[in-house]
């Protein structure tokens, strides 16, 4: 990967969680592009001291060259000092400010993409700021009508038509327009950001045995198959609708480049079983590259040095690969 790729920005997330110390771990590796951590400089220095490591922390300014073993931090001041493991709503605006600054830099081209450490939705809402997650926040900030959640790990790419919905609401949410738009976003980003010229997408059915010819539900007949037929005419390679209980076996997965599941717990349990601690959450459909860890703030581990940086490392590697694929496609 060329060394002249713009820096990648990593938001340090909830200051009371494991995000800041996971970011400190980035200095352990010599990355093919510069890493810039977005957060409070004193907070990062405090975590370095608590961990007892020899990482050097310096304030980043545009143009400064990366140095092995040195962590570059773009300083964004906390509202109040943060204590590991102790949430404080007073810092909720700080957490969202990290996202705003990272997004600004990605849109302007200052950064090649953004990687997000975990945030705590509850404490942000406790501060009186309605917040349902990174994905929704970034979609609204970029005026993106629809985004698609995809997790990558364990040799799989699994995207979702619906995300955090009660199971009783899923069927009504899987409409022809929503499914078609989701598939178009997934296909476009597999081409433009994953460098797959002719992606093959495995599409799960909604019902057991993909509806068993209508005997176990008609969504496959009335919604899913018509959309797949329409998009095949447009040139997409789509296999399905396939029974989800046999879709995730190795010989079936080998026939596709990504899986599209209809709902959260249809697609993600298998992937997380295969990759937990090293999986990556990717937001497709945004005008920027955004990846994230696949875990939460882990308040009980904050400041202990026991948090595993594997998912953050994987998220950084994937963001860099996506940025390079996007540059090659440009």
N, C-alpha and C positions, 0 to 999 in steps of 0.2 A: 504494500500500500504506500503511495507516495507520501513523503514527509510534509509536503506543502498543503495538505488538507487543512482547512481552517480548524481551530480548536473545537473540541467537543465540550459542552458545558454540562456539569453534573450538579443538580440541585441537592442540597444536603438534607432537605425535608424537615420533619418535626424535630426541633432542637433537643427535646427531652428523650428522643428515641435513639435507635442505633444508627440512623442515617449519617450523622457527623463522623462517627468512628469508622463506618464502612468506607466513607470517602477518604479517610486517612490511609486506608489500606491500598488505595490506588497508587500510592507512591512506591509500593513494593515492586511494581512492574515497569518495564521500559516499553511504553505504548508506541504504536506507529504514528500517532498524532498527539498533539498536546491536549492534556486534560485540564480543565479549569473548573474548580469547585466553587459553587456559589453558596455563600453563607457568611456568618459572623466570624471574623478572623480570630477573635479571642476565644470563641467557643471551640473552634477547630484546634487552636493551640492547647486549650484545656484538655481536650480529649487526647491529644498526642501525649501530654504529660501524664494523664491518668493511665494510658496504655503502656507508658514506659518505653516507647519506641524512639528511634533516632531520626524520625522523619523531620525534615526541615520545612517549615511553613513560611511562605512569603506572599506578600500581596501582589496579585497579578495586575499588570497593565498591558494593554494591547501592544503587540510587537515583541514582548519579552520572550526569549527562547526557553524552551523546556530544558530542565536539568534533571538527570536521573537522581532519584531519592529526594527530590524537592516537590512539595505539594503547592501548586499555584492556587490561590484563593482570591476570588473576586469578592471583596468585602461588602456585605450587606448587614447593617447593624441590627441586632436584636432590639426589641422594644424594652424588654427587661431581661436580666440575667436568667439563664436556663439551668436547671438542675437535672441531671440524668435520672430518668424514671419518673419525673414529676411534671405532669402536664400543667400548662398555664395558658388560659385563653388570651392573656395579654399579648402573646406572641403569634396569635392566629394571623394577623395581617402581615406579619413578617414572613410567615410560611407562604402565603399567597404572593407576596412581593417577590419571592425567589422565582416563582413560576412566571410572573410578569416580566421580570428582567431577562430570564432565560429565553422566553418567547420573543421578546424584542430583539435579542441578539440573533436568534435563529432566522427570524423574518428578514432582518437586514443583511444577513450573510456573514455577520461577525462570527457566528458559530456554525459548525457543520450539522449539528443536531443536539438534542437534549436527552439526558438520561435523568430519571427522577428517582431519588430515594423516597422511602415511604412517608406519607403524611397521616395524621390522625383526624379522620372526618369528624368525630364526635366533638373534639375540643374546638375545632373551627366553628361548628354549629353552635356550641356553647357560648362562643363569642358574639353570637347574633348574626353570623354570616352564613346564609344558606349555602351548603357545599355538599355535593354528592360524590365527588371524586375528581381526580386528575383529568380523566377522559372527558367528562362533561364540561369541566372548567375550560380546558384548552379548546374544545369544540366551540363553546360560546365566545371565547376571546378571539378566535380566528373566523368567526361567522361561518362555521362549517355546518351545513345542514345535517349531515349524518357521518358518523365515524364508525369504525368497526374494531372491536377488540379481538386481538389474536394473541395467543400464547405460543411461544416457541421453546422447545426443550425435549429431551429424550428422543431426538431424531424426528420430531413431529412439529408441524405447524397447524394449529387448530384455531379457526376463527369462529365467531358466534353471530347468529342472526339476532338473538335477544340476549340480554345480559342479566341484570339484577331484577328479575321479575318473579312474583309468585308463580308457581307452576300452573295454577288455575288460570293465569292470564296469558300464558304463552301462546296457545292456539290462536286466540284472537289477534295477537301481535304479529304472527307470521302471515303477512299478507303478500299478495303478488308484488305490489310496488316495493315493499320493504325488502323482500327476498331478492328482487332484481337489482335494486340499488346496492345491497350488500355484496352481491356477487360481482358487480361491476367494479366496486371499490377494491375488493379482494384481488380480482384479476389484474387491475391496473397497477396495484402496488407490488404484486408478485413480479410483474414485468419490470416496472420502473425502479423499484427499490430493493428487489431481491435478485434481479438480473436473470430471471427465468423467461426465456423468449416465448415459449408456448406452454404456459402452466396448465397442469392437469389438476382439477379440483374434484375431490370426492365429497359428495353432498349427502348428508344423512337424511333419512326420513324423520318425521316427527313421532310417529306411532311405533309400537312394537312390530317387528318384522316389516317395517316400512308400510304399515297399513294392511298387510295381507290381502291385497287386491280389493280393498274397501271394506273388509269384514272387521277390521280393527281401527277404523277411522278413515275419513275421506280427504284429509288434508293433502296427502300425496297426490291424489287424483285431481283434486280441484284447484290446488294452489301450486305445489312444488313442481310437478311434472310439466305443466304448461309453461312455467317460467324457464325451466331448464331447456325445453324445446325451443323457446323463443331465443334464448341466448346462444344456443348451439348454432342457430341460423346466422347469428352475428359473428360466429367464428370461435367461440369459447369451447374448450374441451372439458366437459362436465360429466362425471360418472354418478348416476343415482336416479332417484333417491334410493339410498342403500340402508339396510337394517343396521342400526347403530351397534347392536350387540356383536356383530361380526366385522364391522368396519375397521376396528382397531387391531386386528390381527396382522402380523408382519407381512404376509403375502398380499393382503388387501392394501395396506398402507404403501407398499412398494409401487403400486400403480398410480399414485398421485403425488403431487408436490405440496398439497395442503388439504385439510379437511374443513368443511363448513358444517358445524353443528347447529341445531335449531335452538338450543337453550343451554344455559350455563353448565348444569350438572350432567348434561348429556356428553359434552365434549371435554371438560376439564379434569374430571377425576382420573382418567387414564393418563393424560399428559402429566399431571402433577405427581402421580404415582411413579412415573418414569423419570421425573426430572426435578422433584422438589428440592429447593436449595440452589438450583442451577437454571431454573426456568426464567423466561423473559416475557414481560407483558409489552406488546407493541400496539400502538394506536395507528390504525390505517385510515386513510382518507384526509388527514390533516395536510396543510401546505408545508409542514415541517416534518422532520424526523423526530419521533419521540419513542423511547423505550423506557422500561421501568423494571425494578425488581418485582419478583412474584410473591413478596411477603409483606408483612405489616411492620409497625414501629418497634415491636418487641421491647416494650418498656422495661420488662424484667431483666433484659440482657444489657440495657444501655449502660455504658461506662465500665462493663466488666471485661471487655476484650474477648468475649466468647462468641460474638456474632460472626457468622460465616459470610464472608464477602463474595462467595461464589456466584450468587445471582447478580450482584452488581457488576462483577467482572464480565459475566455473560452478556448483560445488557449493554455494557460499553462495547464489547467486541461486535455485537450485532449492529449497534448504531453506527460504528465505523464502517462495517461492511455495507450497510445500507447507503451510507453517504458516498462511498466509493462507487457503488452500483449506480446511484443517481447521477454521479458526475460522468460516468462512462456513457450513460444513456442520453445525456444532455446534447 
